[in-house]
Amino acid sequence: MTRRPPPSRRPDAGFTLIELTLVIVIAGILAATIAVFMRPAIDSYIATGTRAELTDQADTALRRMLRDIRLAVPNSVRTPGSQCVEVVPTASGGRLRMGPDTVNDVSASCAPGANCAAPLDTSQATTVVDLLTPLATTPAVGDWLVLGNLNPNDVYAGVNRAAITAVSTPLATQGRVRLAIASTQFPSGYDSGRFTIVSNAQKAVFYTCTGADGTVNASGDGKGTLYRSSNYGFNAAYPSSCPSTAGADIVATRVKSCTFVYDPNPGATQQYGFVWIAIELDRNNETVGLASGAHVVNAP
């Protein structure tokens, strides 16, 4: 008598319900195990990336602000509130001629020209002056020559600021650059010989923080924005409040809080001021706070 082999499963028979149930149970156990051990690592990775991005954004914002502040015209920092600060950044600066060239001028009282130097004379209106310092960036027509800014509002009001109307190269004995300027009577008695150049492309600059009230929104993001306003001109009066940010450039978003503090006389002398900046960014309830300060020269 011949024994028949047990019947084999047909290729298209599929899986039994018990087999599918076992697969689902095992897959669920594996998924739960992976979630328990992998979730913290994944969350930590995402949080680290978020903090790194926030740190980079805050650092970039601080560096941009500190650069403008350190390059500011002496005594030009104005802070109408703790959420904004205004400065007049410079494009270059150095020394200008304060007296005639007694060796090479054709006469002691000659008018500035090809054979006569152009010193600054504060006893009368000035229309041309020689710069003695080599400049990394040559001034352009329309830029501003600023001298002796003793009071914060002077450069804004135009008391010591003159528009450049022409740029030329004088004789080597006369200076490096000769500037023709709009007729301006600079403050009488100014004798330090220092000058600064302000770019007409941006003039004064305002940094303003809006909406940063120290809280976050439903997504855990800071609600404020840091703006940079420029090329709005010069406001003669000291601002009584932070300005509108319409048309301003965005420097940082998701700002939770920011504070700007200016001390015009932090030491025994008034040669330097100090600006303190603190900014805090939040995203998905991850927080990064950076703070830094900058000394500003107040000796014109």
C-alpha positions, 0 to 999 in steps of 0.5 A, a space after each residue: 500500500 503506497 502512502 501519499 505525501 501530505 498536500 502542499 500549500 498552493 502558491 496562491 493560497 496566501 497567509 492564514 489569519 493566525 499568521 497575519 495576527 502574529 506578524 501584526 503583534 510582532 511589528 507592533 512590539 518592534 515599533 513600540 520598542 523603537 519609538 521608546 528608544 529612538 524618540 528621545 534621540 530624534 527629538 534631541 537631534 531636532 532640538 539641537 538643529 533648532 537651537 543652532 539655527 536660532 543661535 546663528 540668526 541671533 549672532 548674525 543680528 548682533 554682529 550687524 548691529 554692533 558693526 553699525 554702532 562701532 562705525 557710528 559718527 561720534 555722539 550719534 547714538 540715540 535711544 528713544 526707548 529700550 526697543 530701538 536705537 538710532 545711529 549714523 554709520 560712517 563709510 570712512 574717516 581720517 584726518 583733514 588739512 587744518 592749515 596751509 601748506 607753507 612750503 608749496 603754496 604759491 602764497 600765504 593767502 592763496 585760494 584753493 587750487 592747483 597750486 594751493 592747498 585747501 585747509 579747513 577754516 572754521 571762521 568762514 563758510 567752507 567749500 573745499 577741503 583736502 583730506 590727508 588720510 588714505 581712504 579704503 573707500 573713496 567718497 562719492 558725490 552726494 555723500 556727507 562730510 561730518 566734522 566735530 559732532 559734540 551733540 547727538 542732534 548736530 549731525 542729524 540737524 546738519 550743523 556739522 554736515 556738508 554734502 560732497 559735490 565733487 571729488 578730485 585728487 590734489 597734488 601729493 603735497 596737498 593731500 590724498 583727496 580733495 572734496 568740494 562741498 556745499 558751502 557750510 559754516 562748521 562749528 567755530 573753533 573745531 581743531 581736532 582735524 578728524 572727519 568722517 564720511 557718511 554714505 548717502 545711500 543709507 544715511 541714519 540707521 534705526 534698529 527697531 524691535 516690535 512685538 517682542 513682549 517676552 512671550 511666545 505664540 501657540 506654536 512656541 515661537 517668539 512673536 517679535 521681529 527685529 527691523 533695520 531702517 535706513 535711507 530715510 534721511 536725517 531727523 533733526 529732532 531727537 525721536 520721542 518714540 520708536 519709529 514705524 518699520 514700514 519698508 524696513 529690512 528684517 534682521 531677525 524673526 521669532 524674537 521673544 525679547 530684546 533690549 537696547 541700552 545706551 550709556 553715554 558716559 560709563 567711565 570717568 571721561 566722556 570719550 567713550 559711550 557703551 551700547 548694550 544689546 540683548 536678544 532672545 529668540 524662540 522657536 518650537 519652545 526652544 530658546 536662545 539668548 545672546 547679549 553683547 556690548 560695543 564701545 562707541 567713540 565720542 571724541 569727535 
